[in-house]
Amino acid sequence: MVAPDPVDARLLAMIAEMGRAAVHEVAARLGMDPREAATRLITLSGSGLPLLVGVECDPNGIRKALANSVAWGSYTGPAQGTASGPYPPPGSVRGTPSGPYPPHPGPQGPPSQPFPAQPQSGPVPVPEPMSTWGPPQSAGWARGDQQPAPRSRTGKIGSTLETEGLEGARFTIQLVEVVDPADFLFTAAGYKLADGERAVVVHTELANIGTVPFNALPDMYLVLMTNTGETVSKAPVSLSSRPPHKIGVQPGETAGGHTVYVLPENVTVTSVRWSSRPETDLNTLVWTVDD
């Protein structure tokens, strides 16, 4: 077996510590894209390591999702223009070369059986709007007959907004304060800004109002939106006078923290955006920042 590259080594160390966990939870703890983490784990599993990458689901919910999707036509394979076949070995993070991987040993269980075609009678059903599916991994996924009442996902500084996490946790997030500029806090902590830069500090509080623990870092995907249409991600620093967030908030608990950003001093912050994943979805929260 070829020794794994540093990113794979971090993944294996985390898996060894956790024992059993969802892929997106492992990715969240390491600050990785869940898709890259999944690809790397599948490749490592095929290299002979005692590692099983599986899928867990609600069988009835999946069957309902399949039934609701019949009107959209039978699935005929990958989308046009997309090549099928095994994925190549994943690349490394930040240019770290990834070592060669041994070939995948192939399927270990019996081949899957196709679903039998269901006889159709009468007129073809009219497709339902895509909104009945709900966002993936949310309470509305595959439950078009039980859509939750819409909640406000936008507010201003001081507003408390409610949303859901990837594992079903229900919580509220309050944007308590935006300190802009926060150069004095940044330099007081021993850091130095380059010419033309300024620091911004955002204070948020997360309250877990459900029964499922929130196991991620609350501000992992908390970004600033600017008047140039760009997003500014958090800086890898923490201030002693403004404690950072910690991973995990248990049901019934409220935890606060401060996130530091460094951006050009001539750029205006227009809003603060929170998401549970790198890309936005229906659970994304946005607070506008007044001039």
Residue frames as qw, qx, qy, qz and C-alpha x, y, z in Angstrom:
[[0.000, 0.888, 0.460, 0.000, 0.00, 0.00, 0.00],
 [0.390, 0.455, -0.022, 0.800, 1.31, 3.45, -0.97],
 [0.247, -0.376, -0.497, 0.742, 1.52, 5.94, 1.89],
 [0.129, 0.838, 0.520, 0.107, -1.35, 8.49, 1.75],
 [0.288, 0.505, -0.030, 0.813, -0.69, 12.15, 1.07],
 [0.090, 0.024, -0.537, 0.838, -1.06, 14.65, 3.98],
 [0.513, -0.103, -0.048, -0.851, -4.74, 15.37, 3.26],
 [0.782, -0.100, -0.562, -0.251, -5.60, 11.67, 3.22],
 [0.461, 0.027, -0.709, 0.533, -3.59, 11.22, 6.42],
 [0.201, -0.090, 0.344, -0.913, -5.72, 13.90, 8.14],
 [0.707, -0.089, -0.289, -0.639, -8.88, 12.17, 6.95],
 [0.736, -0.033, -0.674, 0.055, -7.72, 8.79, 8.23],
 [0.237, 0.076, -0.629, 0.736, -6.68, 10.26, 11.58],
 [0.419, -0.099, 0.160, -0.888, -10.10, 11.87, 12.02],
 [0.787, -0.055, -0.445, -0.423, -11.91, 8.65, 11.02],
 [0.594, 0.032, -0.733, 0.331, -9.79, 6.67, 13.48],
 [0.002, 0.078, -0.515, 0.854, -10.71, 9.13, 16.23],
 [0.551, -0.011, 0.048, -0.833, -14.45, 9.23, 15.46],
 [0.369, -0.007, 0.923, -0.112, -14.90, 5.56, 14.57],
 [0.213, 0.506, 0.791, 0.271, -18.20, 6.13, 12.82],
 [0.050, 0.590, 0.169, -0.788, -19.49, 9.38, 11.33],
 [0.570, 0.739, 0.358, -0.042, -21.25, 10.91, 8.33],
 [0.654, 0.268, 0.192, 0.681, -19.01, 12.12, 5.51],
 [0.073, 0.798, 0.139, 0.582, -20.23, 15.71, 5.75],
 [0.599, -0.800, -0.006, -0.026, -19.53, 15.71, 9.51],
 [0.798, -0.213, 0.174, 0.536, -15.94, 14.57, 8.94],
 [0.446, 0.517, 0.240, 0.690, -15.54, 17.20, 6.22],
 [0.215, -0.901, -0.148, -0.348, -16.92, 19.93, 8.49],
 [0.708, -0.672, 0.065, 0.209, -14.44, 19.13, 11.25],
 [0.691, -0.130, 0.307, 0.641, -11.54, 19.30, 8.80],
 [0.124, 0.729, -0.039, -0.672, -12.82, 22.34, 6.90],
 [0.202, -0.122, 0.793, 0.562, -13.04, 20.37, 3.62],
 [0.565, 0.143, -0.294, -0.757, -15.56, 20.24, 0.81],
 [0.746, -0.077, 0.569, -0.337, -17.81, 17.20, 1.55],
 [0.859, 0.481, -0.042, -0.170, -17.55, 16.06, -2.07],
 [0.387, 0.663, -0.619, 0.165, -13.76, 15.95, -1.95],
 [0.383, -0.401, 0.736, -0.388, -13.83, 14.14, 1.40],
 [0.867, 0.148, 0.341, -0.332, -16.26, 11.54, 0.01],
 [0.754, 0.593, -0.280, -0.048, -14.15, 10.95, -3.10],
 [0.145, 0.627, -0.715, 0.274, -10.96, 10.55, -1.07],
 [0.566, -0.257, 0.666, -0.412, -12.60, 8.16, 1.43],
 [0.907, 0.304, 0.136, -0.258, -14.02, 5.97, -1.35],
 [0.606, 0.640, -0.463, 0.092, -10.59, 5.79, -3.00],
 [0.105, -0.535, 0.748, -0.379, -8.91, 4.93, 0.31],
 [0.785, -0.070, 0.459, -0.411, -11.54, 2.26, 0.99],
 [0.896, 0.424, -0.051, -0.118, -10.69, 0.63, -2.32],
 [0.323, 0.719, -0.593, 0.167, -6.98, 0.61, -1.53],
 [0.696, 0.001, -0.700, 0.162, -7.32, -2.19, 1.00],
 [0.037, -0.278, 0.539, -0.794, -7.74, -0.22, 4.22],
 [0.153, -0.400, -0.886, 0.178, -10.24, -1.50, 6.81],
 [0.132, 0.296, 0.149, -0.934, -12.58, 1.36, 5.90],
 [0.172, 0.485, 0.829, 0.217, -16.20, 1.18, 4.76],
 [0.127, 0.155, -0.026, -0.979, -17.89, 4.20, 3.17],
 [0.077, 0.403, 0.910, 0.059, -21.64, 3.61, 3.27],
 [0.244, -0.273, -0.235, -0.900, -25.02, 5.25, 2.80],
 [0.018, -0.339, -0.842, 0.420, -27.87, 5.40, 5.31],
 [0.224, -0.163, -0.326, -0.904, -31.38, 6.51, 4.39],
 [0.520, 0.180, 0.545, -0.633, -35.08, 6.43, 5.17],
 [0.236, 0.089, 0.885, 0.393, -36.29, 3.68, 2.78],
 [0.217, 0.702, 0.671, -0.101, -39.88, 4.95, 2.69],
 [0.039, 0.840, -0.009, -0.541, -38.74, 8.50, 1.99],
 [0.146, -0.388, 0.686, 0.597, -36.50, 7.34, -0.87],
 [0.245, 0.339, 0.879, 0.228, -39.34, 5.27, -2.38],
 [0.168, 0.829, 0.441, -0.299, -41.63, 8.31, -2.20],
 [0.052, -0.714, 0.311, 0.625, -38.98, 10.44, -3.87],
 [0.197, -0.099, 0.840, 0.496, -38.70, 7.89, -6.69],
 [0.219, 0.577, 0.787, 0.013, -42.46, 7.73, -7.08],
 [0.090, 0.864, 0.208, -0.450, -42.74, 11.52, -7.24],
 [0.097, -0.613, 0.486, 0.615, -40.03, 11.67, -9.89],
 [0.553, 0.248, 0.767, 0.211, -41.72, 9.28, -12.36],
 [0.384, 0.849, 0.342, -0.123, -43.33, 12.20, -14.17],
 [0.033, -0.860, 0.349, 0.372, -39.94, 13.65, -14.96],
 [0.721, 0.534, -0.412, -0.159, -39.08, 10.67, -17.18],
 [0.968, -0.202, -0.014, 0.148, -37.08, 7.49, -16.70],
 [0.297, -0.808, 0.446, 0.243, -33.47, 7.83, -15.72],
 [0.885, 0.464, -0.026, 0.031, -31.27, 6.82, -18.65],
 [0.815, 0.016, -0.078, 0.574, -27.80, 7.29, -17.22],
 [0.376, -0.418, -0.073, 0.824, -25.45, 10.25, -16.84],
 [0.285, 0.834, 0.182, -0.436, -26.49, 13.64, -18.22],
 [0.744, 0.604, 0.145, 0.246, -25.61, 14.31, -21.85],
 [0.318, 0.821, -0.285, 0.380, -22.00, 15.32, -22.19],
 [0.466, -0.668, 0.510, -0.276, -20.99, 13.78, -18.85],
 [0.561, 0.334, -0.756, -0.039, -18.66, 10.80, -19.12],
 [0.854, -0.434, 0.061, -0.280, -19.48, 7.81, -16.96],
 [0.798, 0.250, -0.453, 0.308, -16.99, 5.53, -15.32],
 [0.679, -0.488, -0.326, 0.442, -14.73, 5.57, -12.27],
 [0.049, -0.997, 0.050, -0.033, -13.54, 8.89, -10.91],
 [0.625, 0.480, -0.404, 0.465, -9.83, 9.66, -11.18],
 [0.585, -0.339, -0.477, 0.561, -7.85, 9.91, -7.95],
 [0.101, -0.961, -0.256, -0.011, -8.70, 13.20, -6.21],
 [0.429, 0.624, -0.229, 0.612, -6.25, 16.08, -6.28],
 [0.531, -0.308, -0.508, 0.604, -4.64, 17.46, -3.19],
 [0.142, -0.941, -0.305, 0.049, -5.38, 20.62, -1.28],
 [0.143, -0.946, 0.206, 0.205, -3.26, 23.77, -1.82],
 [0.494, 0.727, -0.471, -0.069, -0.98, 22.11, -4.37],
 [0.484, -0.469, 0.732, -0.100, 0.21, 19.22, -2.19],
 [0.457, 0.298, -0.735, -0.403, 1.03, 16.37, -4.61],
 [0.839, -0.142, 0.303, -0.429, -1.09, 13.30, -4.21],
 [0.225, -0.391, 0.876, 0.172, 0.62, 9.93, -4.42],
 [0.467, 0.074, -0.711, -0.521, -0.53, 7.14, -6.75],
 [0.675, -0.136, 0.458, -0.563, -3.38, 4.94, -5.65],
 [0.188, -0.077, 0.963, 0.176, -3.68, 1.18, -6.23],
 [0.358, -0.159, -0.597, -0.700, -6.59, 0.03, -8.42],
 [0.619, -0.174, 0.309, -0.701, -10.01, -0.45, -6.86],
 [0.223, -0.129, 0.966, -0.007, -10.65, -4.15, -6.14],
 [0.336, -0.178, -0.692, -0.614, -14.18, -3.92, -7.61],
 [0.643, -0.407, -0.071, -0.644, -17.61, -4.63, -6.10],
 [0.006, -0.282, 0.885, -0.370, -17.56, -6.68, -2.92],
 [0.493, 0.177, 0.667, -0.530, -21.24, -7.61, -2.77],
 [0.459, 0.402, 0.769, 0.189, -23.87, -9.02, -5.13],
 [0.113, 0.164, 0.369, 0.908, -24.73, -6.86, -8.16],
 [0.297, 0.294, 0.395, -0.818, -27.62, -4.47, -7.70],
 [0.263, 0.420, 0.842, 0.211, -30.93, -5.33, -9.33],
 [0.055, -0.170, -0.243, -0.953, -32.81, -2.78, -11.44],
 [0.388, 0.244, 0.522, -0.719, -36.21, -1.58, -10.33],
 [0.304, 0.363, 0.841, 0.262, -38.98, -3.33, -12.29],
 [0.089, -0.142, -0.293, -0.941, -40.89, -1.06, -14.64],
 [0.258, 0.352, 0.680, -0.589, -44.30, -0.07, -13.32],
 [0.200, 0.472, 0.732, 0.449, -47.21, -0.39, -15.77],
 [0.067, 0.212, 0.100, -0.970, -48.77, 2.94, -16.65],
 [0.083, 0.552, 0.800, 0.221, -52.47, 3.43, -17.27],
 [0.025, -0.906, -0.385, 0.174, -54.42, 6.57, -18.00],
 [0.320, 0.903, -0.066, 0.278, -52.96, 10.00, -18.73],
 [0.650, 0.158, -0.368, 0.645, -49.39, 10.80, -17.83],
 [0.386, -0.781, -0.371, 0.322, -49.30, 12.69, -14.50],
 [0.227, 0.902, -0.033, 0.366, -48.40, 16.36, -14.61],
 [0.616, 0.112, -0.446, 0.640, -44.98, 17.08, -13.04],
 [0.412, -0.843, -0.309, 0.159, -45.08, 18.78, -9.67],
 [0.149, 0.929, -0.239, 0.241, -43.03, 21.92, -9.09],
 [0.663, 0.278, -0.550, 0.425, -39.47, 21.23, -8.04],
 [0.158, -0.530, 0.412, -0.725, -40.09, 23.11, -4.80],
 [0.856, -0.331, -0.054, -0.394, -42.04, 20.13, -3.45],
 [0.843, 0.123, -0.442, 0.282, -38.80, 18.23, -3.05],
 [0.514, -0.854, 0.067, 0.039, -37.24, 20.67, -0.62],
 [0.175, 0.803, -0.567, 0.061, -33.50, 21.21, -0.17],
 [0.792, 0.126, -0.589, 0.095, -31.38, 18.01, 0.00],
 [0.500, -0.037, -0.681, 0.534, -30.80, 16.62, 3.52],
 [0.213, -0.180, 0.280, -0.918, -33.46, 18.94, 4.97],
 [0.372, 0.190, 0.770, -0.482, -36.77, 18.09, 6.61],
 [0.603, 0.523, 0.104, -0.594, -38.57, 18.84, 3.32],
 [0.148, 0.424, -0.803, -0.393, -36.53, 16.44, 1.18],
 [0.277, -0.070, -0.917, -0.278, -38.79, 13.88, -0.51],
 [0.039, -0.477, -0.784, 0.394, -41.76, 15.01, 1.56],
 [0.004, 0.231, 0.346, 0.909, -43.71, 17.24, -0.79],
 [0.425, -0.596, -0.573, -0.368, -46.93, 16.67, 1.17],
 [0.598, -0.681, -0.320, 0.276, -45.41, 17.97, 4.41],
 [0.429, 0.518, -0.058, 0.738, -43.75, 21.26, 3.47],
 [0.376, -0.486, -0.463, 0.639, -42.87, 23.37, 6.53],
 [0.090, 0.954, 0.281, -0.059, -44.15, 26.91, 6.77],
 [0.578, 0.542, -0.083, 0.605, -41.67, 29.35, 5.19],
 [0.515, -0.719, -0.182, 0.429, -39.47, 31.26, 7.62],
 [0.210, 0.969, -0.130, 0.009, -37.69, 34.52, 7.12],
 [0.879, -0.021, 0.032, 0.476, -34.07, 33.98, 6.12],
 [0.390, 0.494, -0.007, 0.777, -33.12, 37.67, 5.98],
 [0.416, -0.824, -0.340, 0.180, -32.72, 40.39, 8.58],
 [0.204, 0.854, -0.215, 0.427, -30.53, 43.24, 9.81],
 [0.343, 0.297, -0.671, 0.586, -27.89, 43.61, 12.50],
 [0.332, -0.163, 0.553, -0.747, -29.47, 42.46, 15.77],
 [0.797, 0.050, -0.179, -0.575, -31.95, 40.12, 14.05],
 [0.428, -0.240, 0.863, -0.121, -32.32, 36.48, 15.11],
 [0.663, 0.311, -0.406, -0.547, -33.05, 34.08, 12.23],
 [0.759, -0.169, 0.594, -0.207, -34.01, 30.40, 12.39],
 [0.581, 0.507, -0.549, -0.325, -32.64, 27.64, 10.14],
 [0.967, -0.157, 0.181, -0.089, -31.56, 23.97, 10.01],
 [0.191, -0.658, 0.692, 0.230, -28.22, 22.16, 9.79],
 [0.473, 0.344, -0.729, -0.356, -27.12, 19.25, 7.62],
 [0.217, 0.004, -0.958, 0.188, -27.85, 16.68, 10.33],
 [0.360, -0.584, -0.667, -0.290, -31.34, 17.97, 11.16],
 [0.334, -0.362, -0.465, 0.736, -30.35, 20.30, 14.02],
 [0.005, 0.834, 0.403, 0.376, -32.71, 23.27, 14.46],
 [0.496, -0.400, -0.230, 0.736, -31.21, 26.50, 15.72],
 [0.153, 0.966, 0.202, 0.052, -31.30, 30.27, 15.59],
 [0.626, 0.023, -0.009, 0.779, -28.42, 32.61, 14.79],
 [0.063, -0.958, -0.229, 0.159, -28.30, 36.22, 15.94],
 [0.551, 0.452, -0.038, 0.701, -26.01, 38.74, 14.28],
 [0.448, -0.717, -0.361, 0.392, -25.14, 40.66, 17.42],
 [0.128, -0.893, 0.123, 0.414, -22.56, 43.14, 16.15],
 [0.763, 0.463, 0.125, 0.433, -20.38, 44.12, 13.19],
 [0.373, -0.792, 0.108, 0.471, -17.25, 46.10, 14.16],
 [0.653, 0.421, 0.348, 0.525, -16.04, 47.87, 11.02],
 [0.634, 0.454, -0.599, 0.182, -13.26, 48.86, 11.05],
 [0.828, -0.559, 0.012, -0.034, -11.73, 46.74, 13.81],
 [0.606, 0.586, -0.385, 0.377, -8.07, 47.58, 13.13],
 [0.206, -0.661, 0.503, -0.517, -7.44, 48.43, 16.78],
 [0.877, -0.248, 0.317, -0.265, -8.65, 44.99, 17.91],
 [0.915, 0.372, -0.098, 0.120, -6.59, 43.29, 15.21],
 [0.419, 0.646, -0.428, 0.474, -3.33, 45.09, 16.02],
 [0.466, -0.609, 0.428, -0.479, -3.88, 44.79, 19.78],
 [0.966, -0.114, 0.197, -0.121, -3.83, 41.00, 19.34],
 [0.519, -0.512, 0.558, 0.397, -0.34, 41.23, 17.80],
 [0.648, 0.415, 0.552, 0.322, -1.31, 41.00, 14.12],
 [0.124, -0.490, 0.215, 0.835, -0.30, 43.47, 11.42],
 [0.588, 0.682, 0.408, -0.154, -2.36, 44.75, 8.50],
 [0.541, 0.113, 0.399, 0.732, -0.80, 45.42, 5.11],
 [0.054, 0.295, -0.064, -0.952, -1.13, 48.81, 3.48],
 [0.424, 0.028, -0.450, -0.785, -4.65, 49.28, 2.12],
 [0.474, -0.245, -0.842, -0.076, -6.19, 46.61, 4.35],
 [0.392, -0.398, 0.316, -0.767, -8.64, 46.82, 7.22],
 [0.136, -0.067, -0.969, 0.193, -10.06, 44.32, 9.71],
 [0.582, -0.289, -0.160, -0.743, -13.72, 43.58, 10.46],
 [0.007, 0.049, -0.931, 0.361, -15.02, 41.59, 13.44],
 [0.587, -0.246, -0.399, -0.660, -18.48, 39.94, 13.42],
 [0.199, -0.137, 0.809, -0.535, -20.14, 38.73, 16.63],
 [0.643, -0.116, -0.499, -0.570, -22.79, 35.98, 16.26],
 [0.386, -0.208, 0.762, -0.477, -24.65, 33.73, 18.70],
 [0.523, 0.001, -0.745, -0.415, -26.10, 30.30, 17.88],
 [0.512, -0.172, 0.580, -0.610, -28.91, 28.85, 20.04],
 [0.212, 0.004, -0.946, -0.245, -29.77, 25.16, 19.55],
 [0.539, -0.044, 0.238, -0.807, -33.60, 25.02, 19.83],
 [0.812, 0.097, -0.431, -0.381, -34.00, 21.40, 18.70],
 [0.866, -0.395, 0.275, -0.131, -33.12, 17.96, 20.02],
 [0.901, 0.287, 0.017, 0.326, -30.21, 17.19, 17.65],
 [0.508, -0.630, 0.126, 0.573, -26.69, 18.42, 18.54],
 [0.471, 0.876, -0.104, -0.006, -25.07, 20.95, 16.23],
 [0.873, -0.293, 0.200, 0.335, -21.66, 19.38, 15.59],
 [0.625, 0.524, 0.121, 0.566, -19.99, 21.87, 13.24],
 [0.342, -0.225, -0.151, 0.900, -18.13, 25.14, 13.68],
 [0.203, 0.754, 0.528, -0.334, -20.86, 27.84, 13.75],
 [0.193, 0.868, -0.094, -0.448, -18.95, 30.32, 11.57],
 [0.630, -0.118, 0.623, 0.448, -17.25, 27.94, 9.14],
 [0.317, 0.405, 0.588, 0.624, -19.16, 29.39, 6.17],
 [0.062, -0.886, -0.331, 0.318, -19.95, 32.83, 7.60],
 [0.526, 0.173, 0.292, 0.780, -18.85, 35.32, 4.92],
 [0.044, 0.634, 0.144, -0.759, -19.05, 39.03, 4.18],
 [0.499, 0.602, 0.528, 0.330, -20.74, 40.27, 1.00],
 [0.282, -0.420, 0.061, 0.861, -19.30, 43.44, -0.54],
 [0.395, 0.727, 0.144, -0.543, -20.50, 46.16, -2.89],
 [0.177, 0.542, -0.668, -0.479, -18.27, 44.66, -5.60],
 [0.878, 0.111, -0.212, -0.415, -20.27, 41.41, -5.54],
 [0.526, 0.343, -0.747, 0.219, -17.46, 39.43, -3.95],
 [0.801, -0.555, -0.181, -0.135, -17.45, 37.33, -0.77],
 [0.132, 0.662, -0.612, 0.413, -14.82, 37.58, 1.97],
 [0.833, -0.234, -0.501, 0.019, -14.12, 34.44, 3.99],
 [0.609, -0.791, 0.051, -0.005, -12.97, 34.40, 7.60],
 [0.301, 0.733, -0.563, 0.236, -9.31, 35.02, 8.38],
 [0.840, -0.117, -0.510, 0.146, -7.40, 32.21, 10.16],
 [0.225, 0.295, -0.495, 0.786, -6.83, 34.32, 13.28],
 [0.476, -0.673, -0.564, -0.044, -8.50, 34.76, 16.67],
 [0.030, 0.645, -0.222, 0.731, -8.50, 37.68, 19.08],
 [0.344, -0.115, -0.779, 0.511, -7.93, 37.27, 22.81],
 [0.169, 0.133, 0.336, -0.917, -10.31, 40.14, 23.53],
 [0.697, 0.210, -0.064, -0.682, -13.02, 38.66, 21.27],
 [0.487, -0.197, 0.851, -0.012, -13.11, 34.84, 21.74],
 [0.341, 0.190, -0.682, -0.618, -13.78, 32.75, 18.59],
 [0.857, -0.075, -0.064, -0.507, -16.50, 30.14, 18.11],
 [0.281, -0.338, 0.896, -0.069, -15.96, 26.58, 19.30],
 [0.393, 0.023, -0.800, -0.452, -17.17, 23.41, 17.57],
 [0.354, -0.317, -0.880, 0.012, -20.53, 22.06, 18.71],
 [0.325, -0.207, 0.260, -0.886, -23.64, 23.40, 20.44],
 [0.045, -0.179, -0.973, 0.136, -25.80, 20.97, 22.40],
 [0.239, -0.603, -0.618, -0.444, -29.63, 21.09, 22.46],
 [0.430, -0.822, -0.369, 0.054, -30.84, 23.90, 24.71],
 [0.565, -0.455, 0.024, 0.688, -27.46, 25.67, 24.72],
 [0.334, 0.937, 0.082, 0.063, -26.48, 29.06, 23.30],
 [0.712, -0.294, 0.183, 0.611, -22.90, 29.77, 22.23],
 [0.267, 0.955, 0.019, -0.129, -21.37, 32.97, 20.91],
 [0.735, -0.176, 0.290, 0.588, -18.17, 33.80, 19.12],
 [0.139, 0.863, -0.121, -0.470, -16.32, 36.36, 17.04],
 [0.799, 0.318, 0.373, 0.349, -15.15, 35.99, 13.44],
 [0.210, -0.712, 0.220, 0.633, -12.31, 38.07, 11.98],
 [0.687, 0.604, 0.340, 0.218, -12.05, 39.24, 8.36],
 [0.310, -0.530, 0.267, 0.742, -9.35, 41.14, 6.45],
 [0.509, 0.647, 0.521, 0.224, -10.40, 43.05, 3.32],
 [0.372, 0.327, 0.132, 0.859, -9.41, 46.11, 1.26],
 [0.110, -0.407, -0.460, 0.782, -10.13, 49.33, 3.12],
 [0.234, 0.207, -0.217, -0.925, -11.97, 50.86, 0.13],
 [0.338, -0.201, -0.841, -0.371, -14.53, 47.99, -0.10],
 [0.468, -0.244, 0.248, -0.812, -17.95, 48.37, 1.53],
 [0.015, 0.099, 0.985, -0.144, -19.59, 45.48, 3.42],
 [0.442, -0.154, -0.297, -0.832, -23.24, 45.21, 2.33],
 [0.852, -0.275, -0.075, -0.439, -24.36, 42.03, 4.13],
 [0.214, -0.424, 0.862, -0.179, -23.30, 39.04, 6.23],
 [0.807, 0.111, -0.362, -0.454, -24.23, 35.55, 4.96],
 [0.434, -0.355, 0.797, -0.225, -24.34, 32.22, 6.83],
 [0.811, 0.200, -0.396, -0.382, -24.57, 28.77, 5.24],
 [0.824, -0.372, 0.412, -0.113, -24.11, 25.23, 6.47],
 [0.831, 0.136, 0.398, 0.364, -22.08, 24.30, 3.37],
 [0.369, -0.231, 0.286, 0.853, -19.79, 26.11, 0.88],
 [0.041, -0.290, -0.552, -0.781, -22.63, 26.80, -1.54],
 [0.355, -0.008, 0.312, -0.881, -25.87, 28.58, -0.65],
 [0.168, -0.292, -0.916, -0.218, -29.22, 26.79, -0.30],
 [0.350, -0.644, -0.434, -0.524, -32.73, 27.40, 1.03],
 [0.664, -0.626, -0.343, 0.222, -31.41, 27.38, 4.62],
 [0.500, 0.192, -0.089, 0.840, -28.89, 30.19, 3.99],
 [0.225, -0.846, -0.393, 0.283, -29.28, 33.29, 6.19],
 [0.423, 0.409, 0.107, 0.801, -28.47, 36.87, 5.15],
 [0.254, -0.787, -0.347, 0.443, -28.25, 40.04, 7.29],
 [0.399, 0.755, 0.137, 0.502, -28.01, 43.39, 5.52],
 [0.524, -0.388, -0.205, 0.730, -25.52, 45.92, 6.86],
 [0.146, 0.951, 0.268, 0.039, -26.58, 49.57, 6.72],
 [0.519, 0.515, -0.135, 0.668, -24.06, 52.23, 5.77]]
